[in-house]
Amino acid sequence: MASHNTAERRSYIIQVLQDQGHASVSALSDKLGVSEVTIRKDIHFLEQRNLLIRTHGGAVLVDGYVSDQPFEEKSTRNAEEKRRIGAAAAGMVADGETLILDSGSTTLQIARNLRNKKGLIVATASVHIAMELLRIPNIDVLMLGGLIRPNSGAVVGSYAEMMLRDHAFQKLFLAGDGFDVGYGLTTTNTMEAHLNRLMMASSRQTIAVVDSSKIGRRGLSRICGAEEIDTLIIDSGVSEDTVNRLEDLGVNVMVV
């Protein structure tokens, strides 16, 4: 998509931010067929008009608030990045382990990459993930019970919470809708956030799986601070500055 019309180019940048939440200078340069210097000038122009905020290597929308979206819609966004993250996360799983897979389109990709694992016990609050795991032999699925949220296909409520309190797991793969280094991992639903915190308490290790479009954005409910995450798996759209800040907090960052 080579475009040298300044207005069209700047309109495209805003559209990318609205769709993905974050955009890198290098990706915009490649897509629009102009130099990174030109993209930086465009970002500076748009920032002066309070339409975006510059970040190291890119930009995010001024309004970084995340709204609740249907699962099917979220699944189509940054699909390739989510596939890479899912494959890398599944690579951290050993045969015979006990896991929790949080609900989400990225954690669904983890489930799809567990086909060669044996002897796993996987708990999940996601109807989509449970249905995916049922197709895989040698995996026992522990489906948390409770109220199913139509938008996400995620189970929430006291029954799910009671089940978690009676079990201990080795690894939790946690998703979320927004991730701000200073504020932490967030989601759009208060009940899901509460269940996520119990998942963390029930697990020895917390591994967050976040695509770079969620960086700098916040949902309604805070799940945890960034420093409470053991490992973060993220795609290469993340800035070096963000990685350095996370590592300073003691987070192991895996860029895929």
C-alpha positions in Angstrom: 0.0 0.0 0.0 2.2 2.8 -1.2 0.6 6.2 -0.5 2.4 9.6 -0.7 -0.7 11.6 -0.1 -0.1 13.1 3.4 -3.7 13.3 4.5 -4.4 9.7 3.4 -1.2 8.5 5.1 -2.1 10.2 8.4 -5.7 8.9 8.2 -4.3 5.4 7.7 -2.1 5.7 10.8 -5.1 6.6 12.9 -7.1 3.7 11.5 -4.3 1.2 12.3 -4.2 2.6 15.9 -8.0 2.3 16.2 -7.8 -1.3 15.0 -4.7 -2.5 16.8 -4.1 0.0 19.6 -0.4 0.3 18.8 1.6 0.8 15.6 5.4 0.7 15.0 7.3 3.2 12.9 9.0 0.4 10.9 5.7 -1.4 10.1 4.0 1.8 9.0 7.0 2.7 6.9 6.9 -0.7 5.1 3.2 -0.7 4.6 3.0 2.9 3.3 6.1 2.8 1.2 7.7 5.9 2.8 10.7 6.5 5.0 10.7 6.1 8.7 11.6 9.8 8.9 8.4 10.7 7.1 6.3 8.4 9.5 7.9 10.1 12.5 6.9 13.5 11.2 3.4 12.2 10.7 3.3 10.9 14.2 4.6 14.2 15.5 2.0 16.1 13.6 -0.8 13.9 14.9 0.5 14.1 18.5 0.5 17.9 18.3 -3.3 17.6 17.6 -3.8 15.2 20.5 -4.8 12.3 18.3 -2.1 9.9 19.5 0.8 9.5 21.9 4.3 8.8 20.7 6.1 5.7 22.2 9.6 4.4 21.7 9.5 3.2 18.0 5.8 3.9 17.4 2.5 5.3 18.7 -0.6 4.5 20.7 -4.0 6.1 20.7 -4.7 8.9 23.2 -7.7 7.0 24.4 -6.1 3.8 25.4 -9.2 2.4 27.1 -10.2 -1.1 25.9 -13.9 -1.9 25.5 -15.4 -5.4 25.6 -15.5 -7.0 22.2 -16.9 -10.3 20.8 -14.5 -13.2 20.9 -14.8 -13.8 17.1 -13.8 -10.2 16.4 -10.8 -10.3 18.7 -9.7 -13.6 17.1 -9.2 -12.0 13.7 -6.9 -9.2 15.0 -3.2 -9.7 15.0 -3.8 -13.3 14.1 -0.3 -14.1 12.9 1.3 -12.6 16.0 -1.1 -14.6 18.3 -0.2 -17.8 16.4 3.5 -17.2 17.1 2.9 -16.4 20.7 0.7 -19.5 21.1 3.4 -21.8 19.6 6.1 -20.3 21.8 4.0 -20.7 24.9 3.1 -24.3 24.1 6.9 -24.9 23.8 7.2 -24.1 27.5 4.9 -27.0 28.4 6.4 -30.4 29.4 4.5 -33.7 29.3 2.6 -34.5 32.4 2.2 -30.9 33.6 -0.8 -29.2 35.1 -1.9 -26.0 33.5 -4.5 -23.2 33.5 -5.4 -21.6 30.2 -7.1 -18.3 30.7 -9.9 -17.4 28.3 -8.8 -15.5 25.2 -7.9 -15.7 21.5 -4.2 -16.0 22.2 -4.6 -18.7 24.8 -6.7 -20.6 22.2 -3.6 -20.6 20.0 -1.7 -22.3 22.9 -4.4 -25.0 23.1 -4.0 -25.7 19.4 -0.3 -26.2 19.9 -0.6 -28.8 22.6 -1.3 -31.7 20.2 2.0 -33.4 20.7 1.9 -33.2 24.5 1.0 -36.2 26.7 -0.4 -36.6 30.2 -1.5 -32.9 30.6 -4.2 -31.8 32.9 -5.6 -28.4 31.7 -8.1 -26.3 33.5 -9.9 -23.5 31.7 -12.7 -21.1 32.0 -13.1 -20.8 28.3 -15.8 -22.8 26.4 -13.8 -22.2 23.1 -10.6 -23.7 24.7 -12.4 -26.6 26.3 -13.9 -27.6 22.9 -10.5 -27.3 21.2 -8.8 -29.5 23.9 -11.5 -32.2 23.6 -10.2 -32.9 20.1 -6.7 -33.7 21.5 -6.0 -37.2 23.0 -3.9 -37.6 26.2 -5.2 -34.3 27.7 -7.6 -34.2 30.7 -9.7 -31.1 30.6 -11.0 -29.5 33.9 -13.8 -27.2 32.8 -14.5 -24.5 35.4 -18.2 -24.1 36.1 -20.4 -21.0 36.4 -22.0 -18.3 34.4 -20.9 -18.1 30.7 -20.4 -14.6 29.3 -21.8 -14.6 25.7 -19.3 -12.0 24.4 -16.2 -14.0 25.4 -17.4 -17.6 26.0 -15.7 -17.3 29.4 -17.1 -18.8 32.6 -17.2 -16.5 35.7 -18.6 -16.5 39.1 -18.4 -18.3 42.5 -18.5 -21.9 41.2 -15.4 -21.4 39.1 -13.7 -19.7 42.0 -14.5 -22.5 44.4 -13.1 -25.1 42.0 -9.8 -23.1 41.7 -9.4 -23.0 45.5 -9.3 -26.8 45.6 -6.5 -27.3 43.1 -2.9 -26.4 42.5 -1.3 -26.0 39.1 2.2 -25.7 37.8 1.7 -23.0 35.1 -0.9 -20.4 34.3 -1.1 -18.8 30.9 -2.8 -15.5 31.3 -4.2 -13.3 28.6 -5.9 -9.9 29.3 -7.2 -7.1 27.1 -4.6 -4.4 28.0 -1.1 -4.1 29.3 0.5 -1.0 30.7 4.0 -1.4 32.2 3.2 1.0 35.0 -0.3 -0.2 35.8 -0.2 -3.8 34.9 -2.4 -6.4 33.1 -6.1 -5.5 32.8 -9.3 -7.0 31.4 -12.7 -5.5 30.5 -14.8 -7.5 33.0 -14.6 -7.3 36.8 -15.6 -10.9 37.4 -13.0 -12.2 34.9 -10.3 -10.1 36.7 -11.3 -11.6 40.0 -11.1 -15.1 38.6 -7.8 -14.4 37.0 -6.3 -13.3 40.4 -7.5 -16.6 41.9 -5.8 -18.4 38.9 -2.6 -16.7 39.8 -2.9 -17.8 43.5 -3.5 -21.4 42.4 -0.5 -21.5 40.1 3.3 -21.8 40.7 4.2 -19.8 37.7 2.3 -17.0 35.8 3.1 -16.6 32.1 1.3 -13.7 30.4 0.7 -13.9 26.6 0.1 -10.5 25.1 0.3 -9.2 21.5 1.9 -5.8 21.1 -1.4 -4.1 20.2 -2.4 -4.3 23.9 0.7 -2.4 25.1 -0.2 1.0 26.6 -3.9 0.2 26.8 -6.1 -0.4 29.9 -9.3 -2.3 30.5 -11.8 -1.6 33.3 -10.4 -4.1 35.8 -6.8 -4.6 36.9 -5.6 -8.3 37.1 -2.1 -7.7 38.5 0.9 -5.5 38.4 3.6 -6.2 35.7 6.1 -7.2 38.5 3.7 -10.1 39.5 4.2 -11.8 36.1 7.1 -14.3 35.8 7.3 -14.5 32.0 5.8 -12.3 29.3 5.5 -13.7 25.8 5.0 -10.9 23.2 5.5 -10.4 19.5 8.2 -8.3 17.9 6.0 -5.2 17.6 7.0 -4.4 21.2 9.5 -1.5 21.7 13.0 -2.1 23.2 12.2 0.5 25.8 9.1 -1.5 27.0 11.2 -4.7 27.1 13.9 -3.0 29.2 11.4 -1.5 31.6 9.8 -5.0 32.1 13.2 -6.7 32.7 14.0 -4.0 35.2 10.9 -5.2 37.1 12.2 -8.7 37.1 9.9 -10.0 34.3 11.4 -12.5 31.9 10.4 -11.2 28.4 10.3 -13.6 25.4 9.9 -11.8 22.1 8.7 -14.0 19.2 
